[in-house]
Amino acid sequence: MEVPSRFENDFVILEIENGIMRLTYKAGATINLDNAKTIVQKRLQLTNKKAIPVIIDDIGFKGIEKDARDYLSSDEGIKGISAAALVSKSVFSAYLANFFLKISFYKPKMPARVFKDESEARKWLIDFV
Amino acid sequence: MKEEQIKEINDLLLAYSAGDYTVKGKISEEVDEIDMIISGINMLGEELESTNVSRDYFSSIYNAVTDLVFIVDLDGSVKEINQAVTDLLKFSPDELVKNQLSIVFKDKDIFKKIKDRLDQKNQKSYSLEKTLLSKNKEAILVLITSSKIIDRYGSFKGYLISVKDITQQKQTEKLILQTVVSTQQKEQKRVADDLHDSLGQELSMAKLMISNLESLKIENEDHIHLVKTCKDILDSSIKQLRSICFDLMPSVLIKGGLYLALEELINTLNRQKLITFNFKAIENIPRLDSDIEIVSFRVIQEFINNTIKHSEAKEVNIEFFETKDNYIRILIKDNGKGFDTKSLDLKHDGRGLNNMKSRILAFNGKFKLSSKINEGTRLDLRLPTKKQI
């Protein structure tokens, strides 16, 4: 078992365990462009710029601003992510996340899926470690 | 609280259904499940607004472009056109969309040519000059620039065909070429006249003086030999001067026109007995504009020189006649080894041919060169009998 690497600030927690990064948005957080750039920068620092799979837990956050969404879906924003699993316990959030994954603006250039259960997400991500 | 949130969602959806995507739902401090839904709808609204703005922005640019733009699918069928297409060609969008691109081009293989070039050569863009046809069959000379449309995921979606009307540009190029050729010809004529009138006269005078020396009947071997040598040198100089003047500007062309100049050229060539030249012409060939006569004479001279140098022909037939549509037609055909016109080196032979062609076209003539291996080469010139500028 490897020692998890971790980063935490006011709006996000990043932690790596068994080759998978878990990204959790903190309750009440709104992600603007600056926050999004910090997330990408810290993520790449933790992974030492190596591509690894990421679990994104959206519980608690208020929303991601438009320019932050654009940045996070850009080539720079997805750098160092081999695959992404979005975990959402809310049916509507899952529906919305799927919608964003399918429409052309945010259609990701790497494998991405929405899961209700984190263990299912981890199973799927193993192949991308 | 929940009731307020439900009302928030209700108002949001009502605003969106009315096309107002700027409205945003308020998110409470609790950030519960319903807030997540409101946040999701807010993000959706932002995307819809952004899409609308982008589309309107793109549409206004697309329709403001003065060049004609066709979006064509993978099979050559028109998917979209901009305003410039309907303005210039007078076709309505319904008449063009879902039809083949070739409907508006004289060359019906246009799409295949574009597709082949972009697919096989893996070029980013491909440009070519072609003739566009409007709804009332008006021909418009255009420059086509085509490229593949690749979406952000790398999928090939079709072709972007941008078409620029170059009628005015071509007209200007033609006038420039006419002026250049005409000025060059005037200068050559001036030099030829000067040579003839000054040096030519002096040489003739010197020859006359030498003849006077001969008539003095000086019985001295050395003197007689010297006078004869001087006379021979002068004869040769006069002959060479005539040849230089003819090459610069044949006086027979200026005075007698293309028909007489060609006849003289052919007589000279037949005296050399390299190739047999047969000349057939109708009587009363009208005089053409002097610039066209000189340009076409030069082109014919160049074609014949090439025939002598490269064709290995035994015979060349030249026909000279007037057509019903006010053209003088000159057909020259050799029985030489011919060549593959497609394999011409563009930097050398091809450029020479293109120069010949552009000079004839600049004076509203027509130029057609064809050749087949072992079947000889044929030049077909049509020259307007009235200046059509």
HADDOCK unambig.tbl for C-alpha pairs under 7 A between the chains (distance, minus, plus):
assign (segid A and resid 28 and name CA) (segid B and resid 29 and name CA) 6.95 0.50 0.50
assign (segid A and resid 28 and name CA) (segid B and resid 31 and name CA) 6.12 0.50 0.50
assign (segid A and resid 60 and name CA) (segid B and resid 31 and name CA) 6.34 0.50 0.50
assign (segid A and resid 62 and name CA) (segid B and resid 31 and name CA) 6.53 0.50 0.50
assign (segid A and resid 62 and name CA) (segid B and resid 36 and name CA) 6.74 0.50 0.50
assign (segid A and resid 62 and name CA) (segid B and resid 39 and name CA) 6.26 0.50 0.50
assign (segid A and resid 63 and name CA) (segid B and resid 39 and name CA) 5.60 0.50 0.50
assign (segid A and resid 66 and name CA) (segid B and resid 46 and name CA) 6.83 0.50 0.50
assign (segid A and resid 92 and name CA) (segid B and resid 37 and name CA) 6.46 0.50 0.50
assign (segid A and resid 93 and name CA) (segid B and resid 36 and name CA) 6.94 0.50 0.50
assign (segid A and resid 93 and name CA) (segid B and resid 37 and name CA) 6.71 0.50 0.50
assign (segid A and resid 96 and name CA) (segid B and resid 40 and name CA) 6.54 0.50 0.50
